[in-house]
Amino acid sequence: MKLQMVDLHGQYLKIKDEVDAGIRQVIETSAFINGPQVKVFTDNLAAYAGAKYVIPCANGTDALQIALMALGLKPGDEVIVPAFTYVASAEVIGLLGLTPVMVDVDYATFNVTVDNLEKALSAKTKAIIPVHLFGQSCDMEPIMRFAEKHGLYVVEDNAQAIGAVYTFSDGTKKHTGTMGHIGCTSFFPSKNLGCYGDGGAIFTNDDVLAERLRMIANHGQQVKYHHKVIGCNSRLDTIQSVVLNAKLQHLDEYCRARYEAAQYYSSHLKSVSGIVVPEELPASTHVYHQYTLKVLDGKRDALKQYLAEAGIPSMVYYPLPLQKQEAFQHITRAAESLEVAEQLAGSVLSLPIHTELTAAEQDLVIDRIKNFFK
Ligand SMILES: *Cc1c(COP(=O)(O)O)cnc(C)c1O
């Protein structure tokens, strides 16, 4: 069996009976769109995360777009986004005629901090998109305080951290995606809660926003054929809801398996000079969507090649920070130097991590990395 970045088939085999029976039932009843299983899943997800509303949609990018549409922003309004993230977080800002303002991130956690945000603030700033990159929460308490002080909306990009929990200084615990005004997630197959196709969801505790989000995702209508606003068509299929509902029951287990695999890597790799293992923010649990090393001294690509020669896959998330992307050259305003984002893009390397990873497989990776630096 070949070592893989993720092992979706191995994970499927453990829930096969439930998934197969559920999919068959959807086919037998032909309730492919808006079947009752969609609401069962979103209700369960809302209860799991402690969110008042979960609005399903077609993918994580749509979730972000619909979230921004619901805020009623105007062209020229600025939305702050980290420069080191997947493109979707910033793409939707540009798509809506808003101005993405890119900020640098923290070297240790890969995430934006309130210091980064402060440098980007202008009279036009209307919203912030903190991205909980690689599976741990941004430090949300100061970020929420900052947003409140300046009257900004917070839209969390939680595509990579579903299941992570953040603890506030008064002891309150909240799931990522439920701390801002709106939280967005993706059910892309390789995400920590992934379906067997595309899917996404939007979280909010706000009654008015919930109604708007639902309306926008449904062609801007609340009453069929009566369209109040320009919306879009973004739905979660019934079949995907069945898969997600089966996997949701195991999500905490999945998070734990990833966390344990990460601890195993770190315990063996932390003493290797030439790499930096992931750092954990004390206030957040880490669900390790990615296990990402920083490879020092410009050796990242050589290490990647050396691993590949032994059949070990690894990935660079992300090789080009947003400020270097051609698509953003003419619409962005960079608030500060983005050197950490640039440094990370040149040094990050993500190792295989998933719910089915064995210690023997990890030993292969660990030995090969140690050999490289010997
Ligand atoms: C995956 C991802 C998205 C987009 O999700 P899709 O379902 O692929 O549209 C957005 N933001 C981040 C950080 C992601 O990792």
The ligand as a Tripos MOL2 file, in Angstrom:
@<TRIPOS>MOLECULE
LIG
   15    15     1     0     0
SMALL
NO_CHARGES

@<TRIPOS>ATOM
      1 C1        -10.6710   24.4410    0.9250 C.3       1 LIG1
      2 C2        -10.6320   25.8500    1.3200 C.ar      1 LIG1
      3 C3        -11.5760   26.7910    0.8610 C.ar      1 LIG1
      4 C4        -12.5510   26.5150   -0.2400 C.3       1 LIG1
      5 O1        -13.3260   25.3850   -0.1440 O.3       1 LIG1
      6 P1        -13.9580   24.7110   -1.4450 P.3       1 LIG1
      7 O2        -14.9840   23.7980   -0.8840 O.co2     1 LIG1
      8 O3        -12.8530   24.0000   -2.1550 O.co2     1 LIG1
      9 O4        -14.5580   25.7870   -2.2860 O.co2     1 LIG1
     10 C5        -11.5350   28.0740    1.3780 C.ar      1 LIG1
     11 N1        -10.6070   28.4330    2.2710 N.ar      1 LIG1
     12 C6         -9.6560   27.5840    2.7120 C.ar      1 LIG1
     13 C7         -8.6780   28.0580    3.7260 C.3       1 LIG1
     14 C8         -9.6340   26.2630    2.2480 C.ar      1 LIG1
     15 O5         -8.6840   25.4360    2.6900 O.3       1 LIG1
@<TRIPOS>BOND
     1     1     2 1
     2     2     3 ar
     3     2    14 ar
     4     3     4 1
     5     3    10 ar
     6     4     5 1
     7     5     6 1
     8     6     7 2
     9     6     8 1
    10     6     9 1
    11    10    11 ar
    12    11    12 ar
    13    12    13 1
    14    12    14 ar
    15    14    15 1
@<TRIPOS>SUBSTRUCTURE
     1 LIG1         1 GROUP 0 **** ****
